[in-house]
Amino acid sequence: MSAKGLPETTAYVRITRHCWQQGKIEG
């Protein structure tokens, strides 16, 4: 991860994990 891209990456990961918890994303 790049330091300058960290904030965007963190937000993306949080959203992605949230979807995983809901079971909307599989694979």
LONUZA-319968 format. One record per residue (C-alpha): residue in three letters; residue number from 1; x, y, z. Coordinates in nm, 3 decimals. Example, Ala and Ser with C-alpha at 12.3 -4.5 7.8 and 13.67 -1.06 7.14 Angstrom:
 resn resi      xx      yy      zz
  ALA    1   1.230  -0.450   0.780
  SER    2   1.367  -0.106   0.714
***
This chain:
 resn resi      xx      yy      zz
  MET    1   0.000   0.000   0.000
  SER    2   0.119   0.350  -0.079
  ALA    3   0.111   0.615   0.193
  LYS    4  -0.065   0.866  -0.033
  GLY    5  -0.326   0.607  -0.132
  LEU    6  -0.384   0.478   0.222
  PRO    7  -0.702   0.679   0.304
  GLU    8  -0.876   0.569  -0.015
  THR    9  -0.761   0.209   0.027
  THR   10  -0.879   0.198   0.388
  ALA   11  -1.225   0.325   0.293
  TYR   12  -1.247   0.074   0.007
  VAL   13  -1.148  -0.215   0.233
  ARG   14  -1.404  -0.114   0.497
  ILE   15  -1.681  -0.101   0.236
  THR   16  -1.570  -0.430   0.081
  ARG   17  -1.560  -0.608   0.417
  HIS   18  -1.902  -0.466   0.504
  CYS   19  -2.044  -0.620   0.186
  TRP   20  -1.875  -0.951   0.267
  GLN   21  -2.038  -0.955   0.610
  GLN   22  -2.376  -0.906   0.445
  GLY   23  -2.299  -1.194   0.208
  LYS   24  -2.345  -0.984  -0.106
  ILE   25  -1.996  -1.066  -0.232
  GLU   26  -1.877  -1.425  -0.273
  GLY   27  -1.549  -1.564  -0.405
***
